[in-house]
């Protein structure tokens, strides 16, 4: 069974914000909003939850720190101990001040790279994926709100026209 959505096009971001708030207050579900540039406050107006990518970044940084500690302990203390700059190589703790830059760099490396990979996978933006932009005008100067239809097409269409839409289309997905 195909689902129906309504595409409402707007030509101003302030009108779009007002429309999003009105559609949400009328208890309609907004599937997605396509904009040519970031609109400040749109995520809050749509009722989207805060992102958890900062939490994953922290966990990836902790993983990088752990890998750095294990790697340096193995390489510099257990596998091939060397006297570098007069520093003893008996224990890891004796050499830890010299290893701080390496620990920092590995923490940043893991956090940054794994966070980017997580973002792309979570956003389903893998290589060679075809763009899912429903209207080419949203890359130039229009804003598109995609609202799901649940046996209320006429009422929803009227509401979208009242909110200042310049074009309203019903689409079968």
Z-matrix of the N, CA and C atoms (Angstrom, degrees):
N
C 1 1.445
C 2 1.524 1 109.20
N 3 1.291 2 115.73 1 125.53
C 4 1.452 3 120.67 2 179.70
C 5 1.521 4 109.89 3 -80.33
N 6 1.325 5 115.75 4 143.32
C 7 1.460 6 119.58 5 178.01
C 8 1.521 7 108.96 6 -98.40
N 9 1.311 8 115.14 7 153.19
C 10 1.455 9 120.85 8 -179.88
C 11 1.519 10 109.63 9 -106.30
N 12 1.321 11 114.74 10 142.94
C 13 1.452 12 121.37 11 172.35
C 14 1.521 13 108.39 12 -133.48
N 15 1.310 14 114.89 13 156.08
C 16 1.458 15 120.49 14 175.78
C 17 1.521 16 107.67 15 -111.45
N 18 1.326 17 115.51 16 129.77
C 19 1.458 18 121.70 17 175.63
C 20 1.519 19 107.97 18 -101.21
N 21 1.324 20 116.03 19 118.72
C 22 1.464 21 121.28 20 176.69
C 23 1.518 22 108.13 21 -112.03
N 24 1.327 23 116.91 22 122.85
C 25 1.465 24 122.21 23 -179.55
C 26 1.526 25 110.03 24 -98.75
N 27 1.335 26 115.31 25 136.52
C 28 1.454 27 122.86 26 177.31
C 29 1.514 28 108.10 27 -125.48
N 30 1.349 29 115.58 28 153.93
C 31 1.465 30 118.12 29 -178.80
C 32 1.526 31 112.93 30 -112.89
N 33 1.339 32 117.82 31 10.72
C 34 1.460 33 121.29 32 178.48
C 35 1.524 34 108.97 33 -145.92
N 36 1.320 35 116.77 34 139.04
C 37 1.461 36 119.56 35 -177.58
C 38 1.529 37 112.76 36 -71.17
N 39 1.324 38 118.34 37 -30.38
C 40 1.465 39 120.18 38 177.57
C 41 1.527 40 110.95 39 -68.41
N 42 1.323 41 116.32 40 -39.70
C 43 1.470 42 120.60 41 176.75
C 44 1.522 43 109.66 42 -65.56
N 45 1.328 44 116.60 43 -39.96
C 46 1.464 45 120.99 44 177.63
C 47 1.524 46 110.89 45 -60.35
N 48 1.330 47 118.00 46 -46.48
C 49 1.467 48 121.24 47 -179.92
C 50 1.519 49 110.99 48 -60.31
N 51 1.316 50 116.68 49 -43.83
C 52 1.460 51 121.07 50 178.52
C 53 1.533 52 110.03 51 -62.82
N 54 1.333 53 116.19 52 -41.54
C 55 1.461 54 121.10 53 -179.39
C 56 1.528 55 111.25 54 -65.79
N 57 1.331 56 117.23 55 -42.13
C 58 1.467 57 120.96 56 179.16
C 59 1.522 58 109.71 57 -60.11
N 60 1.321 59 116.59 58 -44.72
C 61 1.468 60 120.11 59 179.09
C 62 1.522 61 111.87 60 -63.01
N 63 1.332 62 117.10 61 -40.86
C 64 1.469 63 120.54 62 179.45
C 65 1.529 64 111.79 63 -67.49
N 66 1.324 65 116.73 64 -42.44
C 67 1.470 66 120.47 65 -179.99
C 68 1.524 67 110.02 66 -65.53
N 69 1.332 68 117.13 67 -40.74
C 70 1.470 69 120.22 68 177.74
C 71 1.526 70 111.43 69 -66.69
N 72 1.343 71 116.92 70 -38.45
C 73 1.469 72 119.08 71 179.84
C 74 1.528 73 111.54 72 -69.73
N 75 1.343 74 116.77 73 -22.32
C 76 1.464 75 120.85 74 175.18
C 77 1.528 76 111.45 75 -86.44
N 78 1.332 77 117.30 76 6.66
C 79 1.473 78 124.96 77 175.44
C 80 1.524 79 113.54 78 64.08
N 81 1.337 80 116.09 79 40.12
C 82 1.458 81 121.43 80 172.06
C 83 1.522 82 108.13 81 -102.17
N 84 1.332 83 115.89 82 149.07
C 85 1.464 84 120.38 83 -177.62
C 86 1.527 85 110.35 84 -92.79
N 87 1.329 86 116.29 85 118.73
C 88 1.465 87 122.10 86 176.74
C 89 1.518 88 107.65 87 -87.85
N 90 1.324 89 115.82 88 116.69
C 91 1.466 90 120.81 89 -179.20
C 92 1.522 91 111.26 90 -70.63
N 93 1.342 92 116.50 91 -50.13
C 94 1.460 93 121.08 92 -175.28
C 95 1.521 94 108.93 93 -161.51
N 96 1.331 95 115.64 94 156.05
C 97 1.458 96 121.79 95 173.70
C 98 1.522 97 107.16 96 -128.25
N 99 1.326 98 116.67 97 127.19
C 100 1.459 99 122.62 98 179.91
C 101 1.528 100 108.08 99 -107.22
N 102 1.336 101 116.92 100 126.15
C 103 1.459 102 121.48 101 -177.73
C 104 1.526 103 110.02 102 -131.43
N 105 1.341 104 117.46 103 151.76
C 106 1.473 105 119.56 104 178.11
C 107 1.529 106 112.88 105 -76.70
N 108 1.324 107 117.63 106 -15.54
C 109 1.455 108 122.40 107 177.44
C 110 1.528 109 108.26 108 -151.09
N 111 1.333 110 118.02 109 161.06
C 112 1.462 111 119.75 110 -179.61
C 113 1.530 112 111.25 111 -63.02
N 114 1.308 113 116.47 112 133.75
C 115 1.464 114 122.21 113 178.23
C 116 1.526 115 107.66 114 -107.66
N 117 1.330 116 115.37 115 115.67
C 118 1.462 117 121.08 116 -176.97
C 119 1.532 118 110.42 117 -63.50
N 120 1.335 119 115.67 118 127.45
C 121 1.453 120 121.24 119 176.88
C 122 1.518 121 115.04 120 89.39
N 123 1.325 122 117.28 121 -2.86
C 124 1.463 123 120.17 122 -178.16
C 125 1.523 124 111.85 123 -65.65
N 126 1.329 125 117.35 124 -37.95
C 127 1.460 126 120.25 125 179.71
C 128 1.522 127 111.41 126 -63.13
N 129 1.317 128 117.26 127 -39.18
C 130 1.473 129 120.50 128 177.84
C 131 1.529 130 110.51 129 -69.54
N 132 1.324 131 116.85 130 -40.39
C 133 1.464 132 120.48 131 179.53
C 134 1.525 133 111.43 132 -64.81
N 135 1.343 134 116.79 133 -33.51
C 136 1.464 135 120.39 134 178.71
C 137 1.521 136 111.86 135 -79.32
N 138 1.333 137 117.24 136 -13.30
C 139 1.454 138 120.79 137 -179.64
C 140 1.513 139 113.45 138 80.41
N 141 1.321 140 116.95 139 26.68
C 142 1.460 141 120.78 140 179.12
C 143 1.522 142 110.07 141 -75.96
N 144 1.314 143 116.32 142 144.47
C 145 1.466 144 121.43 143 178.51
C 146 1.525 145 109.78 144 -73.25
N 147 1.330 146 115.81 145 154.87
C 148 1.461 147 120.26 146 176.57
C 149 1.524 148 109.99 147 -63.89
N 150 1.323 149 115.27 148 149.63
C 151 1.456 150 120.62 149 -179.20
C 152 1.530 151 110.36 150 -74.47
N 153 1.319 152 115.71 151 150.65
C 154 1.457 153 121.41 152 177.83
C 155 1.531 154 111.41 153 -109.56
N 156 1.319 155 116.49 154 17.78
C 157 1.461 156 118.84 155 -177.10
C 158 1.523 157 111.33 156 -68.94
N 159 1.339 158 118.69 157 -26.58
C 160 1.469 159 120.87 158 176.74
C 161 1.524 160 110.54 159 -66.11
N 162 1.317 161 117.23 160 -36.87
C 163 1.468 162 120.73 161 178.44
C 164 1.523 163 109.63 162 -66.01
N 165 1.324 164 116.74 163 -44.23
C 166 1.459 165 119.30 164 178.59
C 167 1.534 166 110.68 165 -65.06
N 168 1.319 167 116.61 166 -36.10
C 169 1.466 168 119.59 167 177.41
C 170 1.521 169 110.90 168 -61.80
N 171 1.323 170 117.32 169 -42.29
C 172 1.463 171 120.84 170 177.60
C 173 1.527 172 110.63 171 -62.13
N 174 1.333 173 116.61 172 -43.51
C 175 1.472 174 119.78 173 179.71
C 176 1.531 175 111.00 174 -64.86
N 177 1.340 176 116.80 175 -39.45
C 178 1.461 177 119.94 176 177.40
C 179 1.528 178 110.87 177 -65.64
N 180 1.327 179 117.53 178 -37.27
C 181 1.458 180 120.87 179 176.01
C 182 1.522 181 111.35 180 -63.43
N 183 1.334 182 116.78 181 -42.06
C 184 1.476 183 120.29 182 176.93
C 185 1.522 184 110.68 183 -62.73
N 186 1.328 185 117.10 184 -39.35
C 187 1.461 186 120.86 185 176.54
C 188 1.526 187 110.41 186 -62.53
N 189 1.328 188 117.08 187 -43.44
C 190 1.464 189 120.73 188 178.36
C 191 1.519 190 111.88 189 -62.97
N 192 1.329 191 117.13 190 -39.81
C 193 1.464 192 120.79 191 177.21
C 194 1.523 193 110.81 192 -63.47
N 195 1.330 194 116.55 193 -43.43
C 196 1.470 195 120.45 194 178.91
C 197 1.525 196 111.08 195 -63.69
N 198 1.328 197 117.32 196 -43.00
C 199 1.467 198 120.53 197 178.29
C 200 1.526 199 110.12 198 -62.63
N 201 1.340 200 117.45 199 -41.13
C 202 1.466 201 120.63 200 179.59
C 203 1.524 202 111.11 201 -63.15
N 204 1.329 203 117.08 202 -43.66
C 205 1.465 204 120.24 203 -178.91
C 206 1.526 205 110.79 204 -64.47
N 207 1.320 206 116.58 205 -46.96
C 208 1.467 207 120.40 206 179.99
C 209 1.531 208 110.16 207 -64.29
N 210 1.321 209 117.26 208 -42.78
C 211 1.461 210 121.53 209 -178.95
C 212 1.527 211 111.20 210 -63.16
N 213 1.328 212 117.49 211 -47.46
C 214 1.471 213 119.83 212 -178.63
C 215 1.522 214 111.84 213 -68.54
N 216 1.329 215 117.50 214 -38.20
C 217 1.461 216 120.35 215 177.82
C 218 1.527 217 110.39 216 -61.72
N 219 1.322 218 116.18 217 -43.83
C 220 1.467 219 119.64 218 -179.88
C 221 1.522 220 111.14 219 -67.78
N 222 1.338 221 116.38 220 -50.50
C 223 1.474 222 119.61 221 -174.40
C 224 1.523 223 113.27 222 -68.83
N 225 1.310 224 116.69 223 -47.72
C 226 1.465 225 120.60 224 -169.38
C 227 1.532 226 114.39 225 -93.38
N 228 1.342 227 118.41 226 -19.59
C 229 1.460 228 120.14 227 -177.02
C 230 1.525 229 111.33 228 -111.44
N 231 1.325 230 117.93 229 -49.23
C 232 1.464 231 120.46 230 -173.34
C 233 1.527 232 113.01 231 -88.56
N 234 1.314 233 117.67 232 -51.55
C 235 1.461 234 121.67 233 -171.89
C 236 1.526 235 112.91 234 -72.73
N 237 1.319 236 117.68 235 -53.01
C 238 1.456 237 120.64 236 -174.12
C 239 1.524 238 109.84 237 -145.55
N 240 1.331 239 117.52 238 76.83
C 241 1.461 240 119.83 239 -179.00
C 242 1.525 241 111.41 240 -67.20
N 243 1.335 242 115.22 241 135.61
C 244 1.460 243 120.68 242 -179.75
C 245 1.525 244 109.14 243 -132.48
N 246 1.304 245 115.95 244 151.19
C 247 1.457 246 121.12 245 175.01
C 248 1.521 247 106.76 246 -93.65
N 249 1.345 248 116.64 247 99.00
C 250 1.462 249 121.48 248 -177.44
C 251 1.516 250 107.56 249 -108.98
N 252 1.305 251 116.62 250 116.37
C 253 1.457 252 120.91 251 177.92
C 254 1.519 253 113.24 252 67.33
N 255 1.311 254 118.93 253 25.21
C 256 1.449 255 122.25 254 178.64
C 257 1.510 256 114.57 255 78.50
N 258 1.340 257 117.60 256 7.64
C 259 1.461 258 120.65 257 -179.99
C 260 1.527 259 108.85 258 -83.76
N 261 1.325 260 116.74 259 133.42
C 262 1.470 261 118.38 260 178.72
C 263 1.521 262 110.51 261 -71.48
N 264 1.316 263 115.91 262 151.31
C 265 1.461 264 119.54 263 -179.99
C 266 1.524 265 110.52 264 -118.92
N 267 1.317 266 116.16 265 40.76
C 268 1.461 267 119.64 266 -179.41
C 269 1.529 268 111.17 267 -80.39
N 270 1.321 269 116.35 268 -43.27
C 271 1.467 270 120.03 269 -178.46
C 272 1.527 271 109.53 270 -135.53
N 273 1.296 272 114.61 271 162.25
C 274 1.462 273 120.44 272 177.52
C 275 1.521 274 110.71 273 -66.64
N 276 1.326 275 117.73 274 -40.16
C 277 1.463 276 121.31 275 -177.22
C 278 1.522 277 112.15 276 -63.24
N 279 1.336 278 118.31 277 -31.66
C 280 1.466 279 120.74 278 177.50
C 281 1.529 280 111.19 279 -63.94
N 282 1.316 281 116.46 280 -33.38
C 283 1.471 282 121.69 281 -176.23
C 284 1.525 283 114.13 282 -100.48
N 285 1.310 284 118.09 283 -1.55
C 286 1.463 285 119.90 284 -173.41
C 287 1.531 286 113.68 285 -56.54
N 288 1.324 287 122.01 286 -40.12
C 289 1.468 288 119.18 287 178.24
C 290 1.536 289 113.34 288 -57.31
N 291 1.304 290 117.54 289 -33.30
C 292 1.458 291 120.41 290 178.36
C 293 1.520 292 111.83 291 -74.55
N 294 1.337 293 117.01 292 -21.20
C 295 1.462 294 121.26 293 -177.27
C 296 1.530 295 113.35 294 -91.51
N 297 1.324 296 118.21 295 -5.42
C 298 1.474 297 121.18 296 -176.50
C 299 1.529 298 112.15 297 -57.41
N 300 1.336 299 120.94 298 -45.24
C 301 1.474 300 119.05 299 178.64
C 302 1.526 301 112.57 300 -60.03
N 303 1.312 302 117.52 301 -38.30
C 304 1.463 303 120.64 302 179.43
C 305 1.527 304 110.12 303 -66.94
N 306 1.332 305 116.09 304 -41.99
C 307 1.471 306 119.46 305 178.64
C 308 1.527 307 110.33 306 -62.40
N 309 1.326 308 117.12 307 -42.45
C 310 1.461 309 120.77 308 179.03
C 311 1.524 310 111.34 309 -62.38
N 312 1.322 311 116.47 310 -47.81
C 313 1.464 312 120.40 311 -177.68
C 314 1.524 313 112.38 312 -63.78
N 315 1.319 314 117.44 313 -40.25
C 316 1.474 315 120.19 314 178.70
C 317 1.525 316 111.10 315 -68.16
N 318 1.337 317 116.77 316 -35.94
C 319 1.467 318 120.14 317 176.78
C 320 1.521 319 110.48 318 -61.90
N 321 1.331 320 116.42 319 -48.44
C 322 1.470 321 120.98 320 179.91
C 323 1.529 322 110.53 321 -65.68
N 324 1.325 323 117.84 322 -42.20
C 325 1.463 324 121.72 323 -179.04
C 326 1.531 325 111.06 324 -59.53
N 327 1.336 326 116.47 325 -50.62
C 328 1.463 327 119.86 326 -179.13
C 329 1.524 328 111.15 327 -64.40
N 330 1.331 329 117.29 328 -45.08
C 331 1.467 330 120.31 329 -178.07
C 332 1.527 331 110.50 330 -61.30
N 333 1.314 332 117.25 331 -47.48
C 334 1.464 333 120.28 332 -176.28
C 335 1.522 334 112.47 333 -66.54
N 336 1.328 335 117.03 334 -50.23
C 337 1.457 336 119.51 335 -175.05
C 338 1.528 337 112.31 336 -69.42
N 339 1.313 338 116.86 337 -44.63
C 340 1.471 339 118.56 338 -179.45
C 341 1.526 340 111.62 339 -69.94
N 342 1.333 341 117.76 340 -30.28
C 343 1.458 342 120.20 341 177.19
C 344 1.534 343 110.69 342 -67.27
N 345 1.317 344 117.27 343 -40.77
C 346 1.472 345 120.56 344 177.96
C 347 1.525 346 110.14 345 -64.69
N 348 1.324 347 116.70 346 -43.98
C 349 1.467 348 120.06 347 178.52
C 350 1.528 349 110.49 348 -62.15
N 351 1.323 350 117.06 349 -43.15
C 352 1.466 351 121.26 350 178.34
C 353 1.519 352 110.93 351 -62.32
N 354 1.326 353 116.86 352 -42.79
C 355 1.463 354 120.25 353 179.06
C 356 1.529 355 111.43 354 -59.94
N 357 1.316 356 116.69 355 -46.71
C 358 1.462 357 119.97 356 -179.29
C 359 1.527 358 111.98 357 -65.52
N 360 1.320 359 117.72 358 -41.06
C 361 1.463 360 120.27 359 179.29
C 362 1.525 361 110.87 360 -68.20
N 363 1.329 362 116.74 361 -42.18
C 364 1.467 363 121.13 362 -178.94
C 365 1.523 364 110.79 363 -66.63
N 366 1.321 365 116.52 364 -35.14
C 367 1.458 366 121.18 365 179.57
C 368 1.526 367 112.49 366 -84.58
N 369 1.323 368 116.46 367 -2.40
C 370 1.471 369 122.96 368 -177.92
C 371 1.526 370 111.00 369 56.56
N 372 1.338 371 115.89 370 44.96
C 373 1.462 372 122.07 371 179.89
C 374 1.516 373 109.77 372 -114.21
N 375 1.319 374 117.21 373 57.57
C 376 1.447 375 120.19 374 -179.56
C 377 1.527 376 110.43 375 -80.33
N 378 1.333 377 117.09 376 165.62
C 379 1.464 378 120.20 377 -176.42
C 380 1.536 379 112.35 378 -58.58
N 381 1.301 380 114.99 379 144.55
C 382 1.472 381 124.61 380 175.96
C 383 1.529 382 112.97 381 67.00
N 384 1.318 383 117.55 382 18.21
C 385 1.462 384 120.70 383 177.07
C 386 1.522 385 109.02 384 -79.47
N 387 1.315 386 115.05 385 137.78
C 388 1.459 387 120.32 386 179.54
C 389 1.529 388 109.08 387 -74.55
N 390 1.318 389 116.85 388 140.44
C 391 1.469 390 121.73 389 -179.78
C 392 1.524 391 110.44 390 -64.46
N 393 1.329 392 116.15 391 145.98
C 394 1.462 393 121.41 392 -178.39
C 395 1.522 394 112.18 393 -111.87
N 396 1.298 395 117.14 394 33.91
C 397 1.453 396 120.65 395 -179.25
C 398 1.528 397 109.63 396 -80.33
N 399 1.330 398 118.62 397 118.48
C 400 1.463 399 119.97 398 -174.76
C 401 1.528 400 114.28 399 -74.91
N 402 1.326 401 118.37 400 -20.77
C 403 1.459 402 120.97 401 -177.91
C 404 1.528 403 108.22 402 -145.04
N 405 1.313 404 116.69 403 124.59
C 406 1.466 405 121.82 404 -175.47
C 407 1.522 406 111.63 405 -64.37
N 408 1.321 407 117.99 406 -22.77
C 409 1.467 408 120.94 407 -179.12
C 410 1.527 409 112.55 408 -66.98
N 411 1.330 410 117.08 409 -19.06
C 412 1.464 411 119.42 410 179.54
C 413 1.522 412 112.51 411 -73.70
N 414 1.314 413 118.04 412 -8.39
C 415 1.466 414 120.71 413 174.85
C 416 1.524 415 111.10 414 -92.06
N 417 1.320 416 117.47 415 -4.32
C 418 1.459 417 120.71 416 -176.91
C 419 1.531 418 112.03 417 -116.67
N 420 1.339 419 116.75 418 -70.99
C 421 1.463 420 118.10 419 -171.90
C 422 1.527 421 114.67 420 -146.26
N 423 1.318 422 119.33 421 10.81
C 424 1.466 423 121.39 422 179.56
C 425 1.523 424 110.75 423 -119.08
N 426 1.315 425 114.60 424 159.94
C 427 1.461 426 122.62 425 179.28
C 428 1.518 427 107.21 426 -121.36
N 429 1.329 428 117.01 427 133.16
C 430 1.460 429 120.79 428 -177.06
C 431 1.527 430 109.98 429 -118.61
N 432 1.329 431 115.36 430 128.09
C 433 1.460 432 120.94 431 174.58
C 434 1.524 433 107.60 432 -108.70
N 435 1.326 434 115.93 433 125.76
C 436 1.461 435 122.05 434 -179.82
C 437 1.527 436 107.58 435 -105.54
N 438 1.339 437 115.53 436 115.86
C 439 1.464 438 121.37 437 -175.81
C 440 1.524 439 108.77 438 -117.84
N 441 1.320 440 116.25 439 132.39
C 442 1.457 441 121.03 440 178.71
C 443 1.524 442 111.69 441 -72.43
N 444 1.337 443 115.99 442 140.70
C 445 1.470 444 122.22 443 179.71
C 446 1.517 445 108.88 444 -101.92
N 447 1.331 446 116.23 445 127.32
C 448 1.466 447 122.27 446 178.25
C 449 1.533 448 108.39 447 -131.57
N 450 1.323 449 117.01 448 74.66
C 451 1.472 450 123.39 449 -179.93
C 452 1.521 451 112.52 450 57.64
N 453 1.308 452 117.39 451 32.72
C 454 1.464 453 121.06 452 179.04
C 455 1.528 454 110.96 453 -141.45
N 456 1.311 455 115.98 454 36.33
C 457 1.460 456 121.08 455 -172.21
C 458 1.531 457 112.40 456 -62.12
N 459 1.312 458 117.06 457 -46.03
C 460 1.477 459 120.10 458 -177.05
C 461 1.531 460 110.96 459 -64.71
N 462 1.321 461 116.19 460 -47.17
C 463 1.472 462 120.85 461 179.80
C 464 1.524 463 111.16 462 -61.77
N 465 1.324 464 116.02 463 -42.91
C 466 1.461 465 121.12 464 -178.76
C 467 1.528 466 111.20 465 -67.32
N 468 1.318 467 116.88 466 -41.12
C 469 1.466 468 120.70 467 178.68
C 470 1.528 469 110.61 468 -61.85
N 471 1.324 470 116.49 469 -44.02
C 472 1.474 471 120.07 470 178.31
C 473 1.527 472 111.19 471 -62.48
N 474 1.326 473 116.60 472 -41.52
C 475 1.456 474 120.64 473 179.10
C 476 1.528 475 110.98 474 -62.45
N 477 1.323 476 116.91 475 -42.18
C 478 1.462 477 120.37 476 -179.21
C 479 1.529 478 111.68 477 -66.66
N 480 1.334 479 117.43 478 -38.39
C 481 1.469 480 119.74 479 175.84
C 482 1.525 481 110.19 480 -63.97
N 483 1.331 482 116.85 481 -39.24
C 484 1.468 483 121.02 482 -179.69
C 485 1.527 484 112.25 483 -66.36
N 486 1.328 485 117.24 484 -28.40
C 487 1.465 486 120.38 485 -178.35
C 488 1.524 487 112.99 486 -79.80
N 489 1.317 488 118.09 487 -3.54
C 490 1.463 489 120.74 488 176.04
C 491 1.513 490 115.14 489 106.21
N 492 1.310 491 117.76 490 18.00
C 493 1.468 492 120.29 491 178.78
C 494 1.529 493 109.85 492 -66.25
N 495 1.334 494 116.40 493 141.67
C 496 1.467 495 120.58 494 176.77
C 497 1.526 496 111.09 495 -91.98
N 498 1.341 497 116.56 496 -16.49
C 499 1.461 498 121.36 497 178.69
C 500 1.521 499 108.74 498 -157.02
N 501 1.336 500 116.57 499 136.07
C 502 1.460 501 121.81 500 178.78
C 503 1.524 502 107.65 501 -131.08
N 504 1.353 503 116.51 502 124.45
C 505 1.467 504 121.98 503 -179.21
C 506 1.508 505 109.89 504 -130.40
N 507 1.335 506 116.19 505 141.21
C 508 1.469 507 120.90 506 173.78
C 509 1.523 508 107.91 507 -98.09
N 510 1.342 509 115.48 508 130.94
C 511 1.464 510 121.96 509 -174.04
C 512 1.527 511 108.93 510 -125.22
N 513 1.340 512 116.58 511 137.35
C 514 1.457 513 122.35 512 171.35
C 515 1.524 514 108.00 513 -88.61
N 516 1.304 515 117.12 514 126.03
C 517 1.474 516 120.33 515 -179.75
C 518 1.502 517 110.77 516 -93.89
